[in-house]
Amino acid sequence: MDVFKVHEQVIADYRAFTSGFVRVRDERITEFVDQQFAEGVQWPDPWLSLNPSFASGGSVPELVGEGLLHPEAERIFRRKSDMTDAGRDPIILHCHQREAVEVAQSGKSYVLTTGTGSGKSLA
């Protein structure tokens, strides 16, 4: 799949949608709107990003050993192949996940903001 061709198609479809239901009668406004479409004001340039490499925050057993997590977390948070699998490999947390655990233990309110797929739910 060519992501840039997909991007071009999405723009073409969106332009057809947004320009297809309004007929501007004033030629000056029509000219202005057409110029805006041509300049791409309605959509940004494509942005492609690779997943960043997050700093390690330690494994769940390490955090249990430090008293940051309940001992039961070591049994629960392991990589498993299915519901009956006890799991072998402990989960390694990212640094921002560890920091979220540390802040949560303080009892204060906090907001965790980080990119999609970075482990907010696990934090």
N, C-alpha and C positions, 0 to 999 in steps of 0.2 A: 504494500500500500504506500502510495506517495502522499505524505501528509500535506505537502504544499498544493498538490492538485485537489485534495479534499478541501483545503482552505479556500482555494479559488472557487470551487463549486458551491461551498457554503455561502460565500460572498455573492456569487451570481444569483443563487436562490433567494437570499435575503433581499438583495436589491430588487429582484423581480417582485417579491412580496411587498416591500415597502413602497415601491413606486407604482404598483399596479392598481391600487385602489383609490388614488387621489389624482384628479385632473386639475392642474393649476391653470387658471385662465389668463393670468397676467404674464405676458411674455418675459418681463424682467425677472419675475420670481422663478419662472420655469428655467430661465438661463442660469440663475444663481443656483438653484437646486441641482441642475445637471452638472454644473461646475463642481459643486460639493461632492456629488457622486463620483465624478471623474478623479477628484483629488483624494478620494478614499477617506473623507472626514468621518464617515459613519462607522468605520471599522479600523482597528489598528493593524500594523504590520504583524505577520505571524511571529509567534514567540515559541521557541522550542527549547526545552530545558531537560537536562538529564538529572536523575535523582542524585542529590548530594550525598556525600559520605559523611554521616553524622559521627561525632566523637562518641566513644563508648562511655557508658555510665556504670558499667559493671554488670555481672550476671545476677539473676534473682537470688541464687544461693549466697552470693557475696553480700547483697543488700540485707538478706535475712541475718547473716552473720554479724553485720554491723548494727542490727536492731532497727533498721529502717522499714522492714517488711515483717509481717507475721510469719512464723515458721511454716504455716500451712501453705503459704505462697510458693514455697520451694517445690511442693508436691504438685500444686495446681498449674503453675506456669512453666510447663515443659512442652517441647515440640512433640506432637502426637500425630499418629497416622489415622486414628479414629477414636471414637468415644470410649472404647474398651482398652486402648493403649495407655499404659501408665507413663509412657514417655521416657526418653533417655537424656536428650540434650536440653540443658537449661536454656531459658531465654536470656539473651543479652540485651540490656536496655541501652538506649541512647542517652547521652548526657542530659538532654532536656527532659527526658522521662524521669531520670533520677532526681533532677532538680525539682520536678513537679511533686514527686513523692516527699522530698524533704520539706517543701513548702506546705504541702497538705498536712504533714505531721505537726506543723506549727499551730494548726487550728485556724489560721487566717484564711480569708477568701483569696482566691487567685484566679487568673485567667491564663490558660495555656494556648498560645497561638503559634502555629508552625504549619508548614506546607502540607498539602495532601499526601497521604501515604507515609507520613513521618512518625506515626505511632501515638497520636493523641488519645485514641480510644484506650489503648493499653495503659497509657500514663494515668 
